[in-house]
């Protein structure tokens, strides 16, 4: 893939979610700028991508339920609550930091 | 989308949207208001007095870490005059609690607080690893939860402290209220809503200063303040939150974020309607107090992994089943005169065939009075506390090889040989 067509981003997991992603907190990813339909890739696309390509754990429902990020998991886009950024429709920008934090796990 | 500005300072970019009122705040205004609200909770409920020594029930998880951090901040900012101590319970789960205790040890250094760790092994003679070895994973949360609550009391007593604060948050309280409503458990509904359990006469009081704090905001506070906390799943109760009332709370929050505090406030209002004779909660005092939770059920039956009572999964399904059974049973209830002994399924409606007419609330109306356990001397509303009852069961089934070695009579040695046979067979 040509470098102009991909976007470098950092995806982080914490609050217990990292255990679903090979116990790695930080994942450096390169994602295509456009999806199959030629639309700019957004968080919704990223979540599906993480589920299908990055997550080795079989317990997908711990991350995604009914096509949405599981209630109780917070999504921060460059430290801002994704609710302030349009949630799943937020279009990914180069060098974005996307953090998924679970509030569901004990300590 | 143009970045929204903070609704308070109107200069910095908003990073947080508050679940309870959709207010958009920047990082520093959020941290300030989060702390101010907990200060408000503490002052309006007269939770502490100057000179109090307070034990913070610390698991190393997000809630208790945030509680310790905020209490330290407020104690210094507003001169509460409190002496804060971290109190941790070591359940004896290798690969889980020993890791989280390392976090608590770091917290003790970071917050400059003394740390006391009490272990199940020293208190009860059993680690959770041994309990699970004896009884299996199923139901082990009950033991762990009951033991932990008494362990906090015992640890506080060792420290000469009579007030333990725990990290229970608004989501925890809402969950407990829903469960108690579904159970129709009025005494516990009343007690679970009050911020303090136990009063000046109790040996150890419990309180939850984070009672009105959203779990979401607690996690965001920890994140933005870069607090050092520990997250993992308890090895014996992985994914305990699945299919639980917890999921219901989180789903409600997604549809309407204010729902969590609405449930908490509604629970408080309903608790006020519960007669004092039932709840054991006095409404006359300015500060709501209630019986101790020494029996270990007020905070929900579960409790693996954190100070919070995470209930074991499937409780909603159990509840639905119970409600269905209740419904079926109530259709039979009119049949009082017929003394047909139906198979009892331990439901309260199954009093058919008994001489006295059914009293729906009969059991619940017995006021629970706080006393002490005849065995261990710790707080209990029954003669023998739950911890001792569970321990008795455990000890009865523990193979007493060392004792039996000296026993001469044939029966025992036969038994011993059989047990050795079993041990060899298992190996």
Interface residues (C-beta under 8 A of the other chain):
Chain A: X14 X15 X16 X19 X59 X62 X71 X72 X74 X76 X79 X80 X81 X83 X84 X85 X86 X99 X101 X102 X103 X104 X105 X106 X107
Chain B: X1 X3 X4 X13 X14 X15 X16 X17 X24 X27 X59 X60 X61 X62 X63 X64 X65 X100 X103 X171 X215 X216 X218 X219 X220 X223 X224 X229 X230 X231 X232 X233 X234 X239 X240 X241 X246 X247 X250 X251 X253 X254 X304 X305 X306 X308 X310
